Amino acid sequence: MVAPSGFSTSTTGFTSTVRTAIAKKVIDTLRAGLIALPRGAVVPANVLAKVGDNWTLRATAYPDLADAAATDPLTEGVPPASIELGIDTQDFTVAQAGAWTAVLDVAEYQSPHDLAKVAAEKIARLAAQVIDNKAMTALRAHAVDIDFGTKLTTDALLWSKSELAERSIMPVPGVGYYALCSPEALLGLETEASLNGYVDVTAQAKAGDLTKGAVSQYRGITFLTSPRVAPVAGANVTLANPSAAADDIIDTSAAHGFVAGDRVRFSALTGGTGLAIDTDYYVIAANLAATTFQVSDVANSQVAVNFTTDITAGTVASYNEPVIFLGAGSVAFGDVGTMEYFHTAGPDSANPLAQFQTFGFKGILGGAVMNLSEETDGAGANGATVPRIWTISVQSGKV
């Protein structure tokens, strides 16, 4: 069978060619816009063994020797005690992931497009997305270290940069620290007055030499943005009964802690016609007190939403934007080397008339924030571990 255009299943080595094309597309996609595994911030982890349906991955590091382990001063003619090198390992459990799709021969004949090529590209995109999702899940598992309660600012960046240095998290050579965030979070910085030294790297001819997916640099920080860096929910606050529709003021049973500009979402709502659950609203300054607030459905607006029936029950929470800072070797990930890409075109016992082609992938994938000792005492004991990641929470830049 020959496809209408493009690939031909009769070509010698066609299946191998397709597999190679999928693998290359996965790499290109990861480099182009998926951000959770930036260059220089990843430490490879290796597959150890399978337990049940899962596998163990291990990342290994060799801590520095504590300066106290050195003999100072030396005693003439007396050799000092040997210093024992340390090793630290971090194990985490992962599972195998995979997917496949099929293209029927009838569809190929009827379609004006090269469906074999489309399927190969889409399965490659899915494989890359799965890899990045695994890494993003690992990064998001790290709790927010500090909530600034404001939009992203230079002060917040410098605070975070100093915290990274205090934790001995080293910057990536030529890049600095990475900041992974949503476009809404970066908007807060981009609208800051007198933003000197802010560089839009996408405007540079060789921006790709820095790292794919980078959008800007500022104060030794390289920004990678994606809407997939989802907002973080605060604690749910219970609404009081009732919140009267007559004044559009929402009452809470305890102090809510919101400030003007906070983005909030209702997770449950009884009454309150005109408001909706799982929808972004913004707290306005009017009638804002410890247990009362009003919301607008438009950022930067001070016009309260008019709800036409009393609210008799519900919950609400603030939603802030995380900014995830990474340095050198911040995240362990593995094992991309286990990725396999598949293409079958038949004929075979399952497809004797070559009525369809299949395209797929599978791999043992997973990630974890690096949390290994930086120092050993010289006698074989490792020091305290510190996560090589720092996460802050800021208001949406739309506020």
HELIX and SHEET records of a PDB file:
HELIX    1   1 PHE A   14  ALA A   32  1                                  19    
HELIX    2   2 ASP A   67  ALA A   69  5                                   3    
HELIX    3   3 ASP A  105  GLN A  110  1                                   6    
HELIX    4   4 LEU A  115  ARG A  140  1                                  26    
HELIX    5   5 THR A  154  GLU A  166  1                                  13    
HELIX    6   6 PRO A  183  GLU A  190  1                                   8    
HELIX    7   7 VAL A  201  ALA A  203  5                                   3    
HELIX    8   8 ALA A  207  ASP A  209  5                                   3    
HELIX    9   9 VAL A  336  THR A  338  5                                   3    
SHEET    1   A 6 VAL A  42  PRO A  44  0                                        
SHEET    2   A 6 VAL A 331  GLY A 334  1                                        
SHEET    3   A 6 PHE A 356  VAL A 369 -1                                        
SHEET    4   A 6 ASP A  88  LEU A 104 -1                                        
SHEET    5   A 6 ASN A  54  ALA A  61 -1                                        
SHEET    6   A 6 ASN A  46  VAL A  51 -1                                        
SHEET    1   B 4 VAL A  42  PRO A  44  0                                        
SHEET    2   B 4 VAL A 331  GLY A 334  1                                        
SHEET    3   B 4 PHE A 356  VAL A 369 -1                                        
SHEET    4   B 4 GLU A 340  THR A 344 -1                                        
SHEET    1   C 2 ASP A  64  LEU A  65  0                                        
SHEET    2   C 2 GLU A 375  THR A 376  1                                        
SHEET    1   D 7 ILE A 146  ASP A 147  0                                        
SHEET    2   D 7 ILE A 389  VAL A 394  1                                        
SHEET    3   D 7 ILE A 311  LEU A 326 -1                                        
SHEET    4   D 7 TYR A 177  CYS A 181 -1                                        
SHEET    5   D 7 ILE A 221  THR A 225  1                                        
SHEET    6   D 7 ALA A 214  TYR A 218 -1                                        
SHEET    7   D 7 VAL A 199  ASP A 200 -1                                        
SHEET    1   E 4 ILE A 146  ASP A 147  0                                        
SHEET    2   E 4 ILE A 389  VAL A 394  1                                        
SHEET    3   E 4 ILE A 311  LEU A 326 -1                                        
SHEET    4   E 4 VAL A 232  ALA A 233 -1                                        
SHEET    1   F 4 ILE A 146  ASP A 147  0                                        
SHEET    2   F 4 ILE A 389  VAL A 394  1                                        
SHEET    3   F 4 ILE A 311  LEU A 326 -1                                        
SHEET    4   F 4 VAL A 237  THR A 238 -1                                        
SHEET    1   G 6 ILE A 146  ASP A 147  0                                        
SHEET    2   G 6 ILE A 389  VAL A 394  1                                        
SHEET    3   G 6 ILE A 311  LEU A 326 -1                                        
SHEET    4   G 6 ARG A 263  GLY A 271 -1                                        
SHEET    5   G 6 TYR A 281  VAL A 283 -1                                        
SHEET    6   G 6 VAL A 295  SER A 296 -1                                        
SHEET    1   H 2 ILE A 250  ASP A 251  0                                        
SHEET    2   H 2 THR A 292  PHE A 293 -1                                        
END                                                                             
